[in-house]
Amino acid sequence: MTETQVLTSDVYLVAYLLTQQCKLAKVMKNERRRVAFLVEGERVAELRHAYRQGPVYLNVKFFRVQLLTIRRLMDGKQRSEEYVPDTGSGVGTAQA
């Protein structure tokens, strides 16, 4: 993993990163059977640090949309092995 990637199970961090133009690269189950997210972006390490140090400012409506999207992906992940976003349409596809 590079400085342009973050792997986390924190859905709020993922939603925040997505509001800041980062991209969701992958959704997977980790060794503890929890859903983990791989997020990519040029400023992802800087944004994660800001999120942890707080406060951060964001568009709450966009954050809500991203959070709902993540929760839907988590529900779908319960039924599949791996989720890889389809970069063309913005909607991902599940892969077994």
Buried (B, 14 or more C-beta within 10 A) or exposed (E): EEEBBBEBEBBEBBBBBBBBEBEBBBBBBEEEEEBBBBBBBEBBBEBBEBBEEEEEEEEEEEBEBBBEBBEEBBEBBEEBEEBBBEEEEEEBEBEE
